[in-house]
Amino acid sequence: MMTKAEFLSQLRVELEGHPMRDEIVAEYTDYIEQKHRDLLLQGNNELQAEALVMSQLVDPKKIVAQFSSGRLKTKPILRKVLLVNYSLFFLGILITMAQSTVVSHLWFYLVEQKWVILGAYSLLWGCIGYLIGKKYGFKGKKLHKRIFQFSLIPNYLFMLIVLYMEPIQQWFQPLLTPGFVVMCIVVTLFFYPMSKVSFKMGVFKGI
């Protein structure tokens, strides 16, 4: 069984010429160190912890083969995620603007559940990052970034419109309590960093 140093050295050699070599090696280094710390906390000694970590890793040649297996077909995945996000986005706008009694009851119910909805939406983006990382590994990094670029731009624009356009603020008045507004801004700004952490967790889980 290879040691950590031998594994990383061979991985670097096998990735010679790959544009993401340094990044891939750094990610595997972080993964090994993180797992090593976890195993030490579980009561294993240094040698046992390293042996357990290394036993979970595949041969560096197989890792390189994964990164050389061709380009990801990202368009279908990108379309599906964007469809879900934009559907939720425009559904919320339609419910807000609708005037019927039934929809009004739904609107006020959603206002009462605003913290739950915010938490669920945050969890959704965390899950998206995790699933992309687990399924595609490091190769999914560009896909993950593209999804967020196309998905969060409308969110940011809409947030600015609500904050600075008084006529729009009147529609959302029941939601615009100071605490909720501040939390929405903070959470929206942290969607991408949070999902990057989830993406890395997914990558490690899929290793």
C-alpha positions as CSV (number, residue, x, y, z in Angstrom):
1,M,0.0,0.0,0.0
2,M,1.3,3.4,-0.9
3,T,2.0,6.1,1.6
4,K,0.4,9.6,1.4
5,A,3.6,11.0,-0.1
6,E,3.9,8.2,-2.7
7,F,0.3,8.6,-3.7
8,L,0.5,12.3,-4.2
9,S,3.8,12.0,-6.0
10,Q,2.5,9.4,-8.4
11,L,-0.7,11.4,-8.9
12,R,1.3,14.5,-9.9
13,V,3.4,12.4,-12.3
14,E,0.3,10.8,-13.9
15,L,-1.3,14.3,-14.3
16,E,1.7,15.7,-16.2
17,G,0.4,18.2,-18.7
18,H,-3.1,18.3,-17.3
19,P,-4.3,21.9,-17.0
20,M,-5.9,21.2,-13.5
21,R,-3.0,19.2,-12.1
22,D,-2.1,21.5,-9.2
23,E,-5.7,21.9,-8.3
24,I,-6.5,18.2,-8.4
25,V,-3.4,17.3,-6.3
26,A,-4.3,20.1,-3.8
27,E,-7.8,18.8,-3.4
28,Y,-6.6,15.2,-2.8
29,T,-4.1,16.5,-0.3
30,D,-6.9,18.3,1.6
31,Y,-9.1,15.2,1.4
32,I,-6.3,12.9,2.8
33,E,-5.5,15.4,5.6
34,Q,-9.1,15.9,6.5
35,K,-9.9,12.1,6.7
36,H,-6.7,11.6,8.6
37,R,-7.7,14.1,11.3
38,D,-11.2,12.5,11.5
39,L,-9.7,9.0,12.0
40,L,-7.3,10.3,14.7
41,L,-10.3,11.8,16.6
42,Q,-12.0,8.4,16.4
43,G,-9.1,6.9,18.4
44,N,-6.8,5.6,15.7
45,N,-3.0,6.2,15.9
46,E,-1.0,7.9,13.1
47,L,-0.2,4.7,11.3
48,Q,-3.7,3.2,11.5
49,A,-5.2,6.5,10.3
50,E,-3.0,6.8,7.3
51,A,-3.5,3.1,6.4
52,L,-7.3,3.5,6.5
53,V,-7.2,6.7,4.4
54,M,-5.0,5.2,1.8
55,S,-7.1,2.0,1.6
56,Q,-10.0,4.2,0.5
57,L,-8.2,5.8,-2.4
58,V,-8.2,4.3,-5.9
59,D,-5.0,4.0,-8.0
60,P,-3.8,7.4,-9.4
61,K,-4.0,6.0,-12.9
62,K,-7.7,5.5,-12.5
63,I,-8.1,9.0,-11.2
64,V,-6.3,10.4,-14.3
65,A,-8.5,8.2,-16.5
66,Q,-11.5,9.8,-14.9
67,F,-10.3,13.3,-15.9
68,S,-9.3,12.2,-19.4
69,S,-12.7,10.5,-20.2
70,G,-14.0,13.4,-22.3
71,R,-16.0,16.5,-21.8
72,L,-19.1,16.5,-19.6
73,K,-22.4,16.9,-21.3
74,T,-23.4,19.9,-19.3
75,K,-26.2,21.5,-21.3
76,P,-29.0,19.1,-20.2
77,I,-28.0,19.4,-16.6
78,L,-27.7,23.1,-16.8
79,R,-31.1,23.5,-18.4
80,K,-32.8,21.3,-15.8
81,V,-31.4,23.2,-12.8
82,L,-32.1,26.6,-14.4
83,L,-35.7,25.5,-15.2
84,V,-36.3,24.6,-11.6
85,N,-34.8,27.8,-10.3
86,Y,-36.5,30.1,-12.7
87,S,-39.8,28.3,-12.2
88,L,-39.6,28.9,-8.5
89,F,-38.6,32.5,-9.1
90,F,-41.5,33.4,-11.5
91,L,-44.0,31.4,-9.5
92,G,-43.2,33.6,-6.5
93,I,-43.7,36.7,-8.5
94,L,-47.0,35.5,-10.0
95,I,-48.4,34.6,-6.5
96,T,-47.3,38.0,-5.2
97,M,-49.0,39.9,-8.1
98,A,-52.2,37.8,-8.2
99,Q,-55.4,39.2,-6.7
100,S,-57.7,36.2,-6.3
101,T,-58.9,35.2,-2.8
102,V,-57.4,31.7,-3.0
103,V,-54.0,33.0,-4.1
104,S,-54.2,35.7,-1.4
105,H,-54.6,33.0,1.3
106,L,-51.6,31.2,-0.2
107,W,-49.6,34.4,-0.2
108,F,-50.2,35.1,3.5
109,Y,-49.5,31.4,4.3
110,L,-46.1,31.7,2.5
111,V,-45.4,34.9,4.4
112,E,-45.9,33.1,7.6
113,Q,-43.5,30.3,6.4
114,K,-40.9,32.8,5.1
115,W,-38.1,31.5,7.3
116,V,-38.8,27.9,6.4
117,I,-38.8,28.8,2.7
118,L,-35.5,30.7,3.0
119,G,-33.9,27.7,4.8
120,A,-35.3,25.2,2.2
121,Y,-34.0,27.3,-0.7
122,S,-30.6,27.5,0.9
123,L,-30.6,23.8,1.4
124,L,-31.6,23.3,-2.2
125,W,-28.4,25.0,-3.4
126,G,-26.3,23.1,-0.9
127,C,-27.8,19.9,-2.3
128,I,-27.1,20.9,-5.9
129,G,-23.5,21.6,-5.1
130,Y,-23.1,18.3,-3.2
131,L,-24.7,16.2,-6.0
132,I,-22.7,17.7,-8.8
133,G,-19.5,17.2,-6.8
134,K,-20.4,13.6,-5.9
135,K,-21.4,12.6,-9.4
136,Y,-18.8,14.4,-11.5
137,G,-15.9,15.0,-9.1
138,F,-13.5,17.8,-9.8
139,K,-14.6,17.7,-13.5
140,G,-17.9,19.2,-12.4
141,K,-16.4,22.4,-11.1
142,K,-17.0,24.4,-14.2
143,L,-20.6,23.1,-14.5
144,H,-21.2,24.1,-10.8
145,K,-19.8,27.6,-11.5
146,R,-21.9,28.0,-14.6
147,I,-25.1,27.0,-12.9
148,F,-24.6,29.6,-10.2
149,Q,-23.7,32.3,-12.7
150,F,-26.9,31.8,-14.7
151,S,-29.1,31.1,-11.6
152,L,-28.1,33.7,-9.1
153,I,-27.9,36.8,-11.4
154,P,-31.7,37.1,-11.4
155,N,-31.8,36.6,-7.7
156,Y,-29.3,39.4,-7.1
157,L,-31.1,41.8,-9.5
158,F,-34.4,41.0,-8.0
159,M,-33.0,41.7,-4.5
160,L,-31.7,45.1,-5.6
161,I,-35.1,46.0,-7.2
162,V,-37.0,45.1,-4.1
163,L,-34.6,47.0,-1.9
164,Y,-34.5,50.2,-4.0
165,M,-37.8,50.5,-5.9
166,E,-40.6,51.7,-3.7
167,P,-43.6,50.5,-5.8
168,I,-42.1,47.0,-5.8
169,Q,-41.6,47.2,-2.0
170,Q,-45.3,47.7,-1.5
171,W,-46.0,44.3,-3.0
172,F,-43.6,42.6,-0.7
173,Q,-44.3,44.7,2.4
174,P,-45.3,41.8,4.7
175,L,-41.9,40.2,4.0
176,L,-39.8,43.3,4.5
177,T,-39.2,43.1,8.2
178,P,-35.6,44.4,9.0
179,G,-34.5,41.0,10.4
180,F,-35.7,39.0,7.4
181,V,-34.3,41.5,4.8
182,V,-30.9,41.4,6.5
183,M,-31.0,37.6,6.6
184,C,-32.0,37.4,2.9
185,I,-29.1,39.6,1.9
186,V,-26.6,37.6,3.9
187,V,-27.9,34.2,2.7
188,T,-28.1,35.3,-0.9
189,L,-24.5,36.5,-0.8
190,F,-23.4,33.2,0.8
191,F,-25.3,30.9,-1.6
192,Y,-22.2,30.4,-3.8
193,P,-19.6,30.0,-1.1
194,M,-21.9,27.6,0.8
195,S,-22.5,25.6,-2.4
196,K,-18.8,25.5,-3.1
197,V,-18.3,23.8,0.3
198,S,-21.1,21.4,-0.5
199,F,-19.5,20.7,-3.9
200,K,-16.2,19.8,-2.2
201,M,-18.0,17.6,0.3
202,G,-19.6,15.8,-2.6
203,V,-16.3,15.4,-4.4
204,F,-14.8,13.8,-1.3
205,K,-17.8,11.6,-0.8
206,G,-17.4,10.4,-4.4
207,I,-13.7,9.6,-4.2
